[in-house]
Amino acid sequence: MKKIILFGLLLFIGVIGSQAQMAKFQALYLLQFAKNTSWPTEDNAKPFVITVVGDNALASELKSIASSKTVGSRKIEVAEAATASGLSKSDIIFLGESKSAQMGSLVSAQSGNKVLIVSGAKGMCSQGAGISFVPEGGKLNFEIHEGNIAKNGLKVTQKIVQLGKQVF
């Protein structure tokens, strides 16, 4: 019985560790997306806002990493939201996997805004996300839809396009 409990505890710790590791990688990717996207120059005096919807682990990791980083000359601020509705001005909005059902309404609400929409769920580019994270075999990859990004008046560098899997 003790062996079963110990095994269960080790398995639980491994899952938490891998989730924390995944959040760290996603945070690092989000910072690279921010640095490798053309942003409107009129926003240079404002903070660079990344809003995380429905992923507390990512928000926490991003706050920790981004506290000493900038995007160009803009200081990074990380905001958290429980839902994708009523979001204020953000430069990047990350929609967590558990909130992926809100993608359609998020894309509609952000139409015309210069915002990069990133999803934590595979396949969300088909619903309007610019980038969707795709965990595969313990590695974190991403899909990228340049057309969706361009609809929001943004452009990512070829470096980012080449790192991801292009979808149309």
N, C-alpha and C positions, 0 to 999 in steps of 0.2 A: 504493500500500500504506500509506503514511504517513497519507493522508487517511482510510482505513478505520479504522486504529488510533485516530486522533484522534477520529473520529466515535463509535467504540465507547466510548472513554474519557469523552467528553462525555455520552453517553447514560447510562453507568454513574453518573456524578456527579449527573446529573439525577434518577435513580431514588433514589439515596441521599438527596439533598436533599429530595425529596418525601416519603420515608419519615420523615425527621427532622421535617419540617413536620407530617406527619400525627400523629406521636407527641406533638408539642407541643400540637396542637389537642385530641387525646384527653385529655391531662393537664389542660388547662384546663377541658374539659367535665366531667371527673371531679370536679374541685374545685367546680364549680358544682352538680353533682348532690349532693355532700356538703353544701354550704351550703343547699340548697333541699329538704332532706328532713327530716322530723320524726324525731329520734332519741330513744331512751329516756333520760329524765333521770337514771336511776340510773347511767348510764355517764359522766356529766360529769367525774368525777375521773380517768378513764382516758384514755390517748392515743387518738386517732382513727386506726384502722388501715386502710390500703388495701393489699390484697394483690394483686399482679400475677402472673398465671400465664402463662408462656410468651411474654413480650414484653419483652425486655431494653431496647429503645430507649424504650418507654413508661415502664418502671420508672426508668430513668436520668433521663428528662425530668421525671417526677413528683417524684423526690427533689430535683431542682434547684429546681423551682418551689415545692414544698410546704414546703421547709425554713423559710421565714419566714411561713407561713400557719397559720391555725387554723380549726377548725370550732367555732364558738361559742367556748368557753374551752379547748377541747381541742387540744393540739398534735398535728400530723399526723405519723404514722410510715408509711413505705412499706416493705412486706415483699415479697420475691420468692419464688416457688415454681416448681419445674419441672413439677409436676403438680397437679391439683385435689384430690387425695386427702390426707386427714390435715391439713387446714388448721386452724390454731388460730383463736381469736376474731378476726374481722375485721368491720369495719363495711361496707366495700365490697370485693367480690372482682371483679377484672377478669380474664376468661378470654380470652386471646389467640386470634386467628383460627386459628393452627396447633394449638390445643388444643380446638377447638370440639367434637370428638367426645366430650369428657369432660363436656359440659354436663349430661346426664341424671344422671350420678353426683354431680356437684357440687350440683345442685338437691336431690337426695335427701339427701345428707350434710348440707346446710345447712337442711333442713326444721325449722321451729320456731325458728330463729335469726333475730334481727333484723339481717339483712344484705341489702344491695342488690347483686344480681348483674348485672354489666354484661359484655357480650360484644363482642369485636372483629369478629365475623362477622355478616353480614346474616341475618335470619330466625331468630335464636336465641330470640326471645321466644316462639315457638311451642313451644320445648323447656323453657321455664321461666325464662329471663332476664327481668329487669325492664326492661332497656334493652339495645338492640343498636345498635352503630355501623353506619352505612351510608354508605360513601364513594360519591358519585355525581358524575361529571363534574368531578373535582378538588376537590369540596367535601365536607365531613364533615357528615352528617346523622345522625339516630338515630331508631329506632323505640322506642316506650315502651308497656309493658303494665301499666297500673295494677293490674289484678287480680293479677298475679304479685308486684308490689311489696307489695300489701296482704296477700297470703298470708304474707309474712314480717313482718307487723306494722308496716310502714312506710307513710308517705304522702309523696309529693312535692308541691311547690307547683304551682299552676296555671301559673305562669310556665314551668316545665320541661315540663309536659304540652303547652302550646301551642307550644313550640319544636320538639317532636318530632312524629313521625307516630304517632298512636295505632293500635295493633293490638290485636285481641281474640282 
